[in-house]
């Protein structure tokens, strides 16, 4: 069979997939067949609170924040940058509405994977089913690590981890949202940044 041909930018997606599983040429072609490329402006919502999440998004360019509203204030729950995924895992799996929204903080180019298309591939392709299981497991581990960080790490430790893993967030995301993501006040964030050293 001829090797699959796809948009060169799709290579970023498959490079990330490779960190989970090595797909055969047929499996890559099947996965490429359900990927849909989309571009949206800053401020666009991929998911609105109270809706069911029916897609997984792979970010080629741009970034998203997942947030919910509590006591009249937005709480930033997650930030996704290039070459990472954005979705509501629980809503995607259960089909139940989420209290969270997913907003684009920059003009964003992404690849979408529809729930029904992915379920069909799971039924037809063992490799892709295994990838899905590994991706969900990875997402759940990330959620647990974030829970642990918010409950057991100091504010300074959380900031240091952010700077080690995704330092561009501090330049690209409003500092009020960064503080919310870290679970600290803007004033505490300002103090930490003022004397932060690597």
RADAPE-V411473 format. One record per residue. N is the residue number from 1. SS is DSSP state (hx for helix, st for strand, lp for the rest). OMEGA is omega in degrees with one decimal (none if undefined). Layout:
# RADAPE-V411473
N;SS;OMEGA  N;SS;OMEGA
This chain:
# RADAPE-V411473
1;lp;178.7  2;lp;179.7  3;lp;-179.9  4;lp;178.7  5;lp;178.8  6;lp;176.8  7;lp;-179.5  8;lp;179.5  9;lp;176.7  10;hx;178.9  11;hx;177.0  12;hx;178.8  13;hx;-176.3  14;hx;173.1  15;hx;177.5  16;hx;177.7  17;hx;-177.3  18;lp;177.5  19;lp;177.2  20;lp;-174.0  21;lp;174.9  22;lp;-178.8  23;lp;173.0  24;lp;178.5  25;hx;179.5  26;hx;-179.5  27;hx;177.0  28;hx;179.2  29;hx;178.6  30;hx;179.4  31;hx;179.0  32;hx;-178.0  33;hx;-179.6  34;hx;178.4  35;lp;177.6  36;st;-178.4  37;st;179.9  38;st;176.1  39;st;-179.3  40;st;179.3  41;lp;172.9  42;lp;178.7  43;lp;178.6  44;lp;177.7  45;st;174.2  46;st;179.1  47;st;175.6  48;lp;179.1  49;lp;-179.2  50;lp;179.9  51;lp;175.6  52;lp;178.2  53;lp;-177.0  54;lp;-177.6  55;st;164.3  56;st;-177.1  57;st;172.3  58;st;-172.8  59;st;175.7  60;st;179.7  61;st;179.9  62;lp;176.7  63;lp;-179.3  64;st;168.4  65;st;174.0  66;st;-176.0  67;st;173.1  68;st;-178.3  69;st;178.3  70;st;-179.3  71;lp;176.9  72;lp;-179.6  73;st;175.0  74;st;175.2  75;st;-179.2  76;st;-173.2  77;st;-175.4  78;st;174.2  79;st;-179.5  80;st;-179.4  81;lp;-179.4  82;lp;176.8  83;lp;171.9  84;lp;-177.9  85;st;172.4  86;st;177.0  87;lp;166.1  88;lp;-173.8  89;hx;-175.8  90;hx;-179.8  91;hx;-179.4  92;hx;-177.5  93;hx;-173.4  94;hx;-175.2  95;lp;179.7  96;lp;179.5  97;lp;178.2  98;lp;174.8  99;lp;-175.2  100;lp;172.0  101;st;174.3  102;st;-174.2  103;st;175.5  104;st;179.6  105;lp;176.2  106;lp;167.8  107;lp;-168.2  108;st;172.8  109;st;-177.4  110;st;175.4  111;st;-178.8  112;st;175.4  113;st;-178.5  114;st;-178.4  115;hx;-175.9  116;hx;177.2  117;hx;-178.7  118;hx;178.2  119;hx;178.2  120;hx;178.8  121;hx;177.0  122;hx;-179.1  123;hx;-173.5  124;hx;-168.4  125;lp;-177.3  126;hx;-179.1  127;hx;-178.8  128;hx;174.6  129;hx;178.9  130;hx;176.6  131;hx;179.4  132;hx;179.2  133;hx;179.6  134;hx;-179.7  135;hx;178.0  136;hx;178.7  137;hx;178.5  138;hx;179.1  139;hx;179.5  140;hx;176.6  141;hx;177.6  142;hx;179.1  143;hx;179.6  144;hx;179.1  145;hx;178.7  146;hx;177.3  147;hx;-179.9  148;hx;179.6  149;hx;-177.1  150;hx;-175.8  151;hx;-172.3  152;hx;-179.9  153;lp;176.3  154;lp;178.0  155;hx;-180.0  156;hx;178.9  157;hx;178.1  158;hx;179.4  159;hx;179.4  160;hx;179.3  161;hx;177.2  162;hx;-179.1  163;hx;178.0  164;hx;-172.9  165;hx;-178.2  166;hx;-176.5  167;lp;-177.9  168;hx;-179.0  169;hx;-176.9  170;hx;178.5  171;hx;-169.9  172;hx;-174.9  173;lp;176.6  174;lp;-172.6  175;hx;175.5  176;hx;177.7  177;hx;177.2  178;hx;178.9  179;hx;178.8  180;hx;178.7  181;hx;-179.7  182;hx;179.3  183;lp;-179.2  184;lp;178.0  185;lp;175.5  186;hx;-179.9  187;hx;177.8  188;hx;178.5  189;hx;179.7  190;hx;179.1  191;hx;-179.6  192;hx;-178.8  193;hx;-177.0  194;hx;-178.0  195;lp;-178.1  196;lp;171.7  197;lp;-178.6  198;lp;none
